[in-house]
Amino acid sequence: MLIFLTTLALALFGQVLSYTHLDKNQFLFYNKYHKNSRLALKDADRNGMRGYNGPYDRGQFWIFEAEPEVPGCFYFVNEKWTDWKMYWWVRYGSRTKSFGATNLYKKAGQLWMMEPSKYEEGYFYIYQCDTFDDDRVATKAWSESEEELWSEVELWGWPTHGDTQLWRLVPRFTVSLYTDTLYKHDNRHNQVGYNMLKPEMTYGLINGPPGETPTKWNTYGEAIRNSLREALLVNDVNEANSNDFMAYMDLALIGVSSRKPEKMTIPGGKNCKLVQHRALIEENARGPYTITLMAGDRVICSDSDDIEDDFIIEHPYQTPR
């Protein structure tokens, strides 16, 4: 049975977004007014921030980096240009604020918080953390048509709270956990057991988009790992199974992806099957790419028709994308 989840736990305490493995994970910001428009960095440029209504582009993914000294506040780092963060500044000779990106190494103007809407469930306002102003990130309602890929974004400080200022977070990766049966034999009619080689098996990460390899040292691998951690936590997977998934993930991210064939024993008088932990890691903005984590396996036996064990993932919990 699949365990399905999104990687953001929306537990809210006051005006602060509570999270588990939000830090170092990757998300898209979808605007409520422009249904398909995502917040994106068009170019490695201070004025490159736009709303993007087109196909996949890495500039639309944002890496969340928590600031330990300011709880609830984050740097939003662009995944395509990882030296660039979301940023605001005051124009020279003016009191007008501008909204864009910067590659400067300083905190001022780079910290942001998300405040949930009181009226639109699942949507947030994006506020600055280092001022007391009410300026919120917004798209311009009049600047985008169905044919245009890019729209203007700005900081909006007026009292009106419209749909152009509301955003929802969509995780880059959605993870489904399950246990697959690879071999099954009912040996209850025979009191003599036997040994055999396991069927040809794969361990580690397989498939995925061309040209991108998740590793321990890149943001792609880091986000996949954190998405798996969130899946295990949200669905309350037991410690032994969680350790199994994470151990194989960590091995895969350093390039270990296979094991030598092993023997297994089917005892006499038992109904047995060989099962393996697996995780489907799907990219939400760039389908139909799905990476599969092939994790640990076990031979499980029973005296009856039903073969049950804590190793088997049988969790009914599901959450929407």
C-alpha positions in Angstrom: 0.0 0.0 0.0 1.3 3.4 -0.9 2.0 6.2 1.6 1.5 9.5 -0.3 2.5 12.9 0.9 3.6 16.4 0.2 6.8 17.5 1.9 5.5 20.5 3.8 3.8 20.1 7.2 1.4 23.0 7.6 1.3 23.2 11.4 0.8 26.8 12.3 1.6 28.6 15.5 0.3 32.1 15.5 1.9 33.9 12.5 4.9 31.6 12.2 5.1 28.6 9.9 6.1 25.5 11.8 8.1 23.0 9.7 10.0 19.8 10.0 12.4 19.4 7.1 11.5 22.6 5.3 15.1 23.8 5.7 17.3 22.9 2.6 14.2 21.7 0.8 12.9 23.1 -2.5 9.5 24.6 -3.3 7.6 26.5 -6.0 5.5 29.6 -5.2 2.2 29.6 -7.1 0.2 32.8 -7.3 -3.5 32.6 -6.5 -4.6 35.3 -9.0 -2.5 33.9 -11.9 -3.2 30.2 -11.4 -0.2 28.9 -13.3 2.2 31.7 -12.5 5.2 30.7 -10.3 7.7 33.1 -8.7 10.9 32.8 -10.7 14.3 34.4 -11.3 14.6 35.0 -15.0 18.2 36.0 -15.1 21.2 36.3 -12.7 20.3 40.0 -12.2 18.9 42.2 -9.5 15.9 43.0 -11.6 15.3 39.5 -12.9 12.4 38.5 -10.6 9.2 37.7 -12.5 6.1 35.6 -12.4 6.5 32.7 -14.8 3.7 31.1 -16.7 5.7 28.8 -18.9 7.1 25.2 -18.9 9.8 23.9 -16.6 12.7 26.1 -15.7 15.1 25.7 -12.8 14.8 29.4 -12.0 11.4 28.8 -10.5 12.6 26.5 -7.7 13.6 28.1 -4.4 15.8 26.5 -1.7 14.6 27.4 1.8 17.5 28.2 4.2 16.5 28.9 7.8 18.1 31.7 9.7 18.8 30.4 13.2 19.1 33.8 14.7 15.6 34.8 13.4 13.2 31.9 14.0 10.5 31.6 11.3 12.5 33.5 8.7 14.2 32.2 5.7 16.5 33.0 2.8 14.9 32.0 -0.5 17.8 30.9 -2.6 17.3 30.3 -6.3 18.1 26.7 -7.4 19.4 27.8 -10.9 21.6 30.6 -9.7 22.5 29.4 -6.2 24.4 32.6 -5.4 21.2 34.7 -5.7 18.6 35.2 -3.0 15.2 36.9 -3.0 15.8 40.5 -2.0 14.3 44.0 -1.5 16.0 47.4 -1.5 15.1 51.1 -1.5 15.8 52.9 -4.8 18.5 55.5 -4.6 17.0 59.0 -3.9 13.6 57.5 -3.3 11.5 55.9 -0.6 10.1 53.4 -3.1 11.0 49.8 -2.5 12.1 47.4 -5.2 11.8 43.7 -5.3 14.3 41.4 -7.0 17.3 39.3 -6.2 20.9 39.8 -5.0 24.2 37.9 -4.8 25.5 40.0 -1.9 26.4 38.2 1.3 24.5 40.1 3.9 21.2 39.6 5.8 19.6 43.0 5.2 16.7 42.7 2.8 17.1 39.0 2.3 15.0 37.4 5.1 11.4 36.5 4.5 8.5 35.0 6.4 5.2 33.4 5.4 2.0 34.4 7.1 -1.1 32.3 6.5 -4.2 33.9 5.1 -7.1 34.0 7.5 -9.6 33.4 4.7 -7.9 31.3 2.0 -6.8 28.0 3.4 -3.4 26.8 2.1 -2.3 30.3 0.9 0.2 32.7 2.4 1.5 36.2 2.3 5.2 36.7 1.9 6.5 39.5 4.2 9.9 40.9 4.9 11.5 40.0 8.2 13.7 43.0 8.9 11.1 45.8 8.7 7.8 46.6 10.4 6.2 47.5 7.1 3.2 45.6 5.7 4.7 45.2 2.2 3.9 41.9 0.6 5.2 40.2 -2.5 2.6 40.4 -5.3 2.1 40.1 -9.0 0.5 42.9 -11.0 -3.0 41.9 -11.9 -3.0 43.9 -15.1 0.4 42.8 -16.5 -0.2 39.2 -17.6 -2.4 37.6 -20.3 -2.9 34.0 -21.2 -0.2 34.3 -23.9 2.5 35.9 -21.9 5.1 33.8 -20.1 6.4 36.5 -17.8 4.6 39.0 -15.5 5.9 41.7 -13.2 6.2 41.2 -9.5 6.5 43.9 -6.8 6.1 44.7 -3.1 2.6 45.9 -2.3 2.2 48.0 0.8 -1.4 49.2 0.6 -4.1 47.9 3.0 -5.9 45.9 0.3 -5.2 42.2 0.6 -6.1 40.7 -2.9 -5.4 37.4 -4.6 -2.4 38.8 -6.4 -0.6 38.8 -3.0 -1.5 35.2 -2.1 0.9 32.3 -2.7 0.8 28.6 -2.1 3.8 26.4 -1.7 4.2 23.3 -3.8 7.2 21.0 -2.9 9.5 20.1 -5.8 9.3 16.4 -4.9 6.4 14.2 -3.8 7.3 10.9 -2.2 5.3 7.7 -2.1 6.5 4.8 0.1 5.6 1.2 -0.4 6.7 -2.5 0.0 7.0 -4.5 -3.2 6.8 -8.3 -3.3 9.6 -9.9 -5.4 9.1 -13.6 -4.8 6.5 -15.7 -3.1 6.2 -19.4 -2.3 3.8 -21.3 -0.1 5.9 -24.2 1.3 3.4 -25.3 4.0 2.8 -28.6 2.2 6.5 -29.5 2.6 8.3 -29.8 5.9 11.7 -29.5 4.1 13.1 -26.1 3.5 15.5 -25.0 0.8 18.0 -22.3 0.0 18.1 -20.3 -3.2 19.6 -17.2 -4.7 17.5 -14.1 -4.5 16.1 -12.9 -7.8 18.1 -10.2 -9.5 17.6 -7.1 -7.5 18.5 -3.4 -7.7 19.5 -1.2 -4.8 19.9 2.6 -4.8 18.4 5.3 -7.0 17.2 4.5 -10.5 15.7 6.5 -13.4 15.2 10.2 -13.1 15.6 13.1 -15.5 18.5 13.1 -18.0 21.5 15.3 -17.1 20.8 15.5 -13.4 22.3 13.1 -10.8 21.3 13.5 -7.2 24.4 13.4 -4.9 25.3 14.2 -1.3 27.0 17.3 -2.6 24.3 19.0 -4.8 21.1 20.7 -3.9 19.1 18.3 -6.1 20.2 15.3 -3.9 19.8 17.3 -0.7 16.1 18.2 -1.5 15.3 14.5 -2.4 16.8 13.3 0.9 14.8 15.9 2.9 11.6 15.0 1.0 12.1 11.3 2.0 12.8 12.3 5.7 9.5 14.3 5.6 7.6 11.3 4.2 8.9 9.0 6.9 8.1 11.6 9.7 4.6 12.7 8.5 3.4 9.1 8.1 4.9 7.9 11.4 6.9 5.1 9.8 8.6 3.0 12.6 12.2 3.6 13.5 13.6 0.4 11.9 11.9 1.0 8.6 12.9 4.7 8.6 16.5 3.8 9.2 16.4 1.3 6.3 15.1 3.9 3.9 17.6 6.6 5.0 20.6 4.2 5.0 20.0 3.2 1.3 19.3 6.9 0.4 22.6 7.9 1.9 24.5 5.1 0.2 22.9 6.1 -3.1 23.9 9.7 -2.8 27.5 8.8 -2.5 27.3 6.5 -5.5 26.7 3.1 -3.9 23.8 1.6 -5.9 24.1 -2.3 -6.0 24.9 -5.4 -3.9 26.1 -8.9 -4.7 23.5 -11.6 -5.2 22.6 -13.2 -1.8 21.1 -16.5 -0.7 17.8 -16.7 1.0 16.1 -19.5 2.9 12.5 -20.7 2.6 11.8 -22.9 5.7 9.7 -25.9 5.6 6.0 -25.7 6.6 5.9 -21.9 6.0 4.3 -19.5 3.6 7.0 -17.0 2.6 7.6 -14.0 0.4 10.6 -11.7 -0.3 9.7 -8.0 0.0 11.6 -4.8 -0.6 11.2 -1.2 0.6 10.8 1.3 -2.3 10.1 5.0 -2.6 8.8 6.8 -5.6 10.1 10.3 -5.8 8.2 12.4 -8.3 9.0 15.9 -9.5 5.9 18.0 -9.4 6.9 20.6 -12.0 8.7 18.5 -14.5 6.9 15.3 -15.1 6.8 12.5 -16.0 10.2 12.0 -14.3 10.1 9.7 -11.3 13.2 8.5 -9.4 12.8 5.3 -7.5 14.8 4.4 -4.3 15.3 0.7 -4.0 16.0 0.0 -0.3 16.3 -3.0 2.0 14.7 -6.4 1.6 13.6 -9.2 3.9 12.1 -12.8 3.7 8.9 -12.9 5.7 7.1 -16.1 6.6 3.8 -17.2 8.2 1.9 -20.3 9.1 -1.3 -18.9 7.4 -2.4 -17.4 4.2 -1.8 -13.9 5.5 1.9 -12.8 5.8 2.3 -9.9 8.1 5.3 -8.1 9.6 6.3 -4.7 10.8 8.7 -4.5 7.8 5.8 -4.2 5.4 4.4 -0.7 4.8 0.7 -0.8 5.3 -0.2 2.7 6.2 -3.6 4.1 5.0 -2.6 7.7 5.4 -2.7 9.9 2.3 -2.3 13.6 1.7 -3.1 15.5 -1.5 -0.4 17.0 -3.8 
